[in-house]
Amino acid sequence: MKQFIVAGFALGLLVFSGCSQSGATVQASTPAPEMQPMAASEAAPVTPEATAVVARTGEYVYVCNQTSASVSVIDVETLEVVDTVELSTFGFDKNAKPHHIAVEADGAHWYVSLIGANRVLKFNNKNELVGSSEFQAPGMLSLHPDEDLLFVGRSMMAVNPPERIGMIEPATMEIEEVDVFFPRPHALIVDPRGDFVYSGSLSVNQFLSMNIDSGEINLERLEGNTTHTFVQFAVSPDGSRMVVGGQMTGQVFIFDTSNPEEVALLATVKVNGAPWHPTFTPDGRFVYFGNKGTDTVTVLDVEKQEVATVIEGEGLSQPHGIAISKDGSKVFVSNNNLRGGYKTMDMSGGKMDHGKMDHGAMNHDEEDDKKEGDMDHDKMDHGKMGHGKKEAASEDEVGTLVVIDTATNKVVKVIALGFYPSGVGTNLH
């Protein structure tokens, strides 16, 4: 096992330096046994598959349908759903809650976190389940660009999870847990240069950069008393810039990550409410992210450190996950649509009447972006955010994947998906 050395500082203010008292060693996974899925051990053996896997050709977008307990696969060229993976096929029930996805660059395998089942699953490109790791309330996933490593954070639904992130060896799906020294580690991404991984807290204004080879951890803290709630990171293709949105404050932070051991805050930009998952354009100039509080998508000019434009359009209803095509021409945004802001067409060609839907039959749970604990939850605009009990159609095709043309920044297609689309993963590396 690696030993992790901690060095911490606020941005502009030294906090502490040196080894932690415990030595910050990697710990074994300790999932909650009461939340394991039925027959998961038989359905998800932690061994490599025996059959050869032919790498998938082309570009694909994978979208979690969190309450439908399924994953939609979309062909980037045709913009059509080519497959829907039902998790019930593999012994998981409707409360599995698939949340985020990571896809290998050659498309040979993809991984999905199941909040409700305390699992990270591995599928091949035939959508066969070939491996599984246990991890309490898994959330964001991020693959190493070169090495056989998959990192996993904690879900927003976990109010007080262990202060650790997971490191998975995909070949065996063996997992180790690493202390991060702050509560509720959610935001997570591997630097594209492959040397560092970043993890950020929902509850405090702290994040870290960890040297993957040496295990050295550098703790960072934004000054001030307001809790921003870091949702997710994006790092530029050359690794020199990183952005993260603050759900509670409607701010986006731009960092200089040229040296991940000495991260520097460059700018704070005010944006529309609840900035969610961001993604860089291939040239590193712009960042796209949905604003869950206003049903919009913001385009941030990273070089000028200002908002370039705000996109509105059909299908944008509580935007959540995001991905961009390899050539940068299309952006894909998943939308929870829990308030029914977007109405899909019914069989007769009319719009679905949200008020007449059978909500009692839908297994309404509390949404994963609901905050508890030390968050100032009372100040949140629940009408905009869709917090509390879900309201949705009794049919599966409720959520959306919106396709945006980056040349015009217009919505060019709305793809109907399952209920509560959340995290998006692609092989568009």
C-alpha positions in Angstrom: 0.0 0.0 0.0 1.1 3.6 -0.7 1.6 6.0 2.1 0.1 9.5 1.6 1.9 12.5 2.8 -0.1 15.7 3.4 0.9 19.3 2.8 -1.8 21.9 3.2 -2.3 25.6 2.5 -5.0 28.1 1.9 -4.8 30.0 -1.3 -2.6 32.8 0.0 -2.6 31.5 3.6 -0.5 28.7 5.1 -2.5 26.2 7.1 -0.2 23.3 8.0 2.5 21.1 6.6 4.0 17.7 7.2 2.8 14.2 7.7 -0.5 13.4 9.2 -0.5 11.9 12.7 -2.0 8.6 11.3 0.4 8.5 8.3 -2.7 8.8 6.1 -2.5 5.3 4.8 -4.9 3.8 2.2 -7.8 2.0 3.8 -9.8 -0.9 2.6 -13.4 -0.4 1.4 -16.1 -0.7 4.0 -19.5 -0.5 2.3 -22.7 -0.6 4.2 -23.8 -4.2 4.0 -27.5 -3.4 4.2 -27.4 -1.7 0.8 -25.9 -4.5 -1.3 -28.0 -5.5 -4.3 -29.7 -8.8 -4.7 -27.4 -11.4 -6.3 -24.8 -8.8 -7.0 -21.9 -11.1 -6.1 -23.0 -13.6 -8.8 -23.9 -10.9 -11.3 -20.7 -9.0 -10.9 -17.6 -11.2 -10.3 -14.5 -9.2 -9.5 -12.4 -10.9 -12.2 -11.5 -10.0 -15.8 -13.8 -11.2 -18.5 -12.9 -14.5 -20.1 -14.0 -13.5 -23.6 -12.1 -11.1 -25.9 -13.6 -7.7 -26.3 -13.4 -5.8 -29.6 -12.9 -2.1 -29.0 -16.0 -0.1 -30.0 -15.4 2.2 -33.0 -16.9 5.6 -33.2 -18.0 8.1 -30.5 -20.6 7.4 -28.0 -22.2 9.2 -25.1 -23.4 7.2 -22.0 -26.1 8.8 -19.8 -27.3 7.5 -16.4 -31.0 7.4 -15.9 -30.9 7.6 -12.1 -34.4 6.7 -11.2 -35.1 4.4 -14.2 -32.0 2.4 -13.1 -30.8 2.3 -16.6 -28.0 3.7 -18.9 -28.7 5.1 -22.3 -26.1 4.8 -25.1 -26.1 7.5 -27.8 -24.3 7.4 -31.1 -22.6 10.8 -31.6 -22.8 10.6 -35.4 -26.4 9.7 -35.7 -27.6 11.4 -32.5 -29.8 8.3 -31.8 -30.1 6.1 -28.8 -28.5 2.8 -29.9 -29.0 0.9 -26.6 -30.5 1.1 -23.2 -28.8 -1.0 -20.4 -31.4 -2.1 -17.8 -29.6 -2.7 -14.5 -32.5 -5.0 -13.4 -31.1 -7.5 -15.9 -28.1 -7.9 -13.7 -30.0 -8.4 -10.4 -30.2 -4.7 -9.3 -33.5 -3.2 -8.2 -35.1 0.1 -9.0 -33.2 1.9 -6.2 -29.7 1.2 -7.7 -29.5 4.9 -8.7 -26.8 4.9 -11.4 -25.2 8.3 -11.1 -22.0 8.8 -13.1 -20.1 7.1 -15.9 -16.5 6.8 -17.1 -15.6 5.2 -20.5 -12.2 4.0 -21.7 -10.9 5.9 -24.6 -11.1 3.0 -27.0 -14.6 2.2 -25.8 -13.7 -1.3 -24.7 -15.1 -0.9 -21.2 -17.3 1.6 -19.3 -17.9 2.0 -15.6 -21.0 3.3 -13.7 -21.4 4.3 -10.0 -24.6 3.0 -8.2 -25.4 5.2 -5.3 -28.1 3.0 -3.9 -26.3 -0.2 -4.3 -22.9 0.9 -3.0 -21.2 -0.4 -6.2 -19.1 0.6 -9.1 -19.8 -1.7 -12.0 -17.6 -2.5 -15.1 -19.2 -3.4 -18.4 -17.6 -4.3 -21.7 -18.6 -2.8 -25.0 -21.2 -5.5 -25.5 -22.8 -4.2 -22.3 -22.0 -7.3 -20.4 -21.3 -6.9 -16.7 -17.7 -8.1 -16.1 -16.7 -6.7 -12.7 -17.7 -4.9 -9.6 -16.3 -3.0 -6.6 -18.0 -2.1 -3.4 -17.8 1.5 -2.2 -20.2 3.4 0.0 -22.4 5.9 -1.9 -20.2 6.2 -5.0 -20.6 9.4 -7.0 -18.2 10.9 -9.6 -15.8 8.7 -11.6 -12.6 9.6 -13.4 -10.2 7.3 -15.3 -6.5 7.8 -15.5 -5.5 8.7 -19.1 -2.6 6.2 -19.3 -2.6 3.9 -16.3 -5.0 1.2 -15.2 -6.6 3.3 -12.5 -10.2 4.5 -11.8 -10.9 7.1 -9.1 -14.3 7.4 -7.4 -15.8 10.0 -5.1 -18.9 10.2 -2.8 -22.4 11.0 -3.9 -24.3 14.1 -2.8 -26.9 11.8 -1.2 -24.3 10.7 1.4 -24.6 13.2 4.2 -21.8 11.9 6.3 -19.7 9.4 4.3 -16.1 8.4 5.1 -13.6 11.2 4.3 -12.0 9.0 1.6 -12.0 8.6 -2.1 -11.5 5.3 -3.9 -8.8 4.0 -6.2 -9.9 1.0 -8.3 -7.6 -1.2 -10.4 -9.9 -1.9 -13.4 -8.3 -5.1 -14.4 -9.3 -6.8 -11.1 -11.7 -4.2 -9.8 -9.9 -4.2 -6.5 -10.3 -1.0 -4.5 -8.3 1.0 -2.0 -9.5 4.0 -0.1 -7.5 7.2 0.4 -8.0 9.8 3.2 -8.8 13.3 1.9 -9.1 15.0 5.3 -12.3 16.9 4.5 -16.0 15.9 4.6 -18.2 14.8 1.7 -15.6 14.5 -1.1 -17.7 14.8 -4.3 -15.9 16.8 -7.1 -13.3 14.5 -8.7 -11.1 14.5 -11.8 -7.8 13.2 -12.9 -5.4 15.7 -14.5 -5.1 14.9 -18.2 -1.3 14.9 -17.8 -1.8 11.8 -15.6 0.3 12.8 -12.5 -2.4 14.2 -10.2 -6.0 13.7 -9.2 -8.2 16.5 -7.7 -11.0 16.0 -5.1 -13.3 18.6 -3.7 -15.7 18.9 -0.7 -19.4 19.7 -0.7 -19.4 20.9 2.9 -16.3 23.1 3.2 -14.3 25.2 0.8 -11.5 22.7 0.5 -10.1 20.6 -2.3 -6.8 18.7 -2.8 -4.4 17.7 -5.5 -2.8 14.3 -4.9 0.4 13.1 -6.7 -0.7 9.7 -7.9 2.8 8.2 -7.9 4.3 9.6 -4.7 1.0 9.8 -2.7 1.7 13.4 -1.6 -1.4 15.3 -0.9 -1.7 19.1 -1.1 -4.7 20.6 0.6 -6.2 23.9 -0.7 -8.8 26.1 0.9 -10.7 29.1 -0.4 -10.8 31.9 2.0 -14.2 33.2 3.4 -17.0 32.0 5.5 -19.6 31.2 2.7 -19.8 27.6 1.7 -19.7 27.3 -2.1 -20.4 23.6 -2.4 -18.0 22.4 -5.2 -20.0 20.3 -7.6 -17.5 19.1 -10.2 -14.1 20.0 -11.7 -13.0 20.3 -15.3 -9.3 20.6 -16.3 -8.1 22.0 -19.6 -6.6 19.5 -22.1 -3.1 20.8 -21.4 -3.7 20.7 -17.6 -2.9 24.4 -17.1 -6.4 25.5 -16.0 -9.1 24.1 -13.8 -12.7 25.3 -13.1 -15.2 24.3 -10.5 -18.7 25.7 -9.8 -20.2 26.6 -6.4 -23.8 25.4 -6.2 -24.7 27.5 -3.2 -23.1 30.8 -4.4 -23.6 30.7 -8.2 -19.9 31.4 -8.7 -17.3 29.6 -10.9 -13.7 29.6 -9.9 -10.8 29.5 -12.4 -7.5 28.1 -11.1 -4.0 28.0 -12.5 -3.0 24.4 -12.3 0.2 24.6 -14.3 1.9 23.3 -11.1 -0.7 21.1 -9.3 1.3 21.3 -6.1 0.8 25.0 -6.0 -2.7 25.7 -7.3 -3.5 29.5 -7.7 -6.9 31.1 -7.9 -7.0 33.3 -11.0 -10.6 34.6 -11.1 -14.1 34.2 -9.6 -16.9 34.7 -12.1 -20.6 35.2 -11.1 -22.9 33.0 -13.2 -26.5 31.8 -13.2 -27.7 29.7 -10.3 -26.3 26.3 -9.5 -23.5 25.7 -12.0 -23.2 21.9 -12.4 -20.8 19.7 -14.4 -18.4 21.6 -16.6 -16.4 20.6 -19.7 -13.6 22.3 -21.6 -13.5 22.8 -25.4 -10.6 20.9 -27.0 -8.6 24.1 -27.5 -9.0 24.9 -23.8 -10.5 28.4 -24.5 -14.1 27.9 -23.3 -15.9 25.9 -20.7 -19.6 24.8 -21.0 -21.7 24.0 -17.9 -25.4 23.7 -17.1 -27.1 26.0 -14.6 -29.5 23.7 -12.7 -31.2 26.6 -11.0 -32.1 28.5 -14.2 -32.4 25.8 -17.0 -29.6 27.4 -18.9 -26.1 26.5 -20.2 -23.3 29.0 -19.6 -20.3 29.4 -21.9 -17.3 30.7 -20.0 -14.4 32.4 -21.8 -11.5 31.1 -19.6 -8.9 33.3 -21.3 -11.0 36.5 -20.7 -12.3 35.2 -17.4 -15.9 36.2 -18.3 -19.2 34.8 -19.4 -19.2 34.6 -23.2 -22.9 33.7 -23.6 -25.8 32.0 -21.9 -27.8 29.4 -23.9 -31.5 28.8 -23.5 -33.6 26.4 -25.5 -35.9 23.4 -25.7 -35.1 20.5 -23.5 -33.0 22.4 -21.0 -34.6 21.5 -17.7 -32.3 21.2 -14.7 -29.1 20.5 -16.7 -26.8 18.1 -14.9 -24.1 16.1 -16.8 -22.1 17.2 -19.8 -19.7 16.1 -22.5 -18.2 17.5 -25.7 -17.5 15.8 -29.0 -13.9 15.1 -29.9 -13.9 17.8 -32.6 -15.6 20.2 -30.3 -18.6 20.8 -32.6 -21.2 19.4 -30.2 -21.9 19.6 -26.5 -24.2 17.1 -24.9 -26.1 18.1 -21.7 -28.3 15.7 -19.7 -31.4 17.2 -18.0 -33.1 15.9 -14.8 -36.5 17.5 -15.9 -37.9 16.6 -12.4 -40.2 19.7 -12.6 -41.6 18.7 -16.0 -40.3 21.8 -17.7 -39.9 19.8 -20.9 -42.9 17.8 -22.1 -42.2 14.8 -24.3 -44.7 13.9 -27.0 -47.4 11.3 -26.1 -48.5 8.5 -28.4 -51.2 10.7 -30.0 -48.7 13.5 -30.8 -49.8 15.8 -28.0 -47.8 17.0 -25.0 -47.9 15.0 -21.7 -50.0 16.7 -19.0 -47.7 16.8 -16.0 -50.4 17.6 -13.6 -52.3 14.4 -14.5 -49.4 12.0 -14.1 -49.5 9.2 -11.5 -46.7 10.4 -9.2 -47.5 7.9 -6.5 -46.4 5.1 -8.9 -43.0 6.5 -9.6 -41.1 5.6 -6.4 -40.4 9.3 -5.6 -37.2 9.7 -3.7 -35.3 12.7 -2.5 -33.1 14.1 -5.2 -29.3 13.7 -4.9 -28.7 17.5 -5.1 -30.6 18.1 -1.9 -28.2 19.3 0.8 -28.2 18.7 4.5 -25.9 19.4 7.5 -23.9 22.6 7.5 -25.2 23.9 4.2 -27.4 27.0 4.2 -30.2 24.9 2.6 -33.0 27.3 3.6 -31.7 29.9 1.2 -31.8 27.7 -1.9 -34.5 28.3 -4.5 -36.4 25.0 -4.2 -38.8 26.0 -6.9 -35.9 26.3 -9.4 -33.8 23.4 -8.1 -36.5 20.8 -7.9 -35.5 19.7 -4.4 -37.6 17.5 -2.2 -40.0 15.0 -3.6 -39.7 14.2 -7.3 -42.5 14.7 -9.6 -42.3 13.1 -13.0 -44.2 11.2 -15.6 -45.2 7.6 -15.2 -43.5 6.8 -18.5 -39.7 6.4 -18.8 -39.1 9.0 -21.5 -39.1 12.1 -19.3 -35.5 13.3 -19.0 -33.5 14.6 -22.0 -30.1 14.8 -23.6 -29.8 18.2 -25.3 -27.3 18.6 -28.2 -25.8 22.1 -28.7 -24.0 23.2 -31.8 -20.9 25.1 -30.5 -20.6 27.1 -33.8 -23.9 28.8 -33.1 -24.5 27.9 -29.4 -28.0 26.8 -30.3 -29.9 23.7 -29.3 -30.0 21.4 -32.4 -31.6 18.3 -31.0 -33.4 17.0 -27.9 -33.2 13.3 -27.2 -35.7 11.7 -24.9 -34.1 9.4 -22.2 -35.2 7.7 -19.0 -36.3 9.3 -15.7 -33.8 11.6 -14.0 -30.8 11.6 -16.4 -27.7 12.6 -14.3 -24.0 11.9 -15.0 -22.6 11.6 -18.5 -19.6 9.6 -19.7 -18.0 9.3 -23.1 -15.1 7.8 -25.0 -14.5 11.3 -26.5 -11.0 11.6 -25.2 
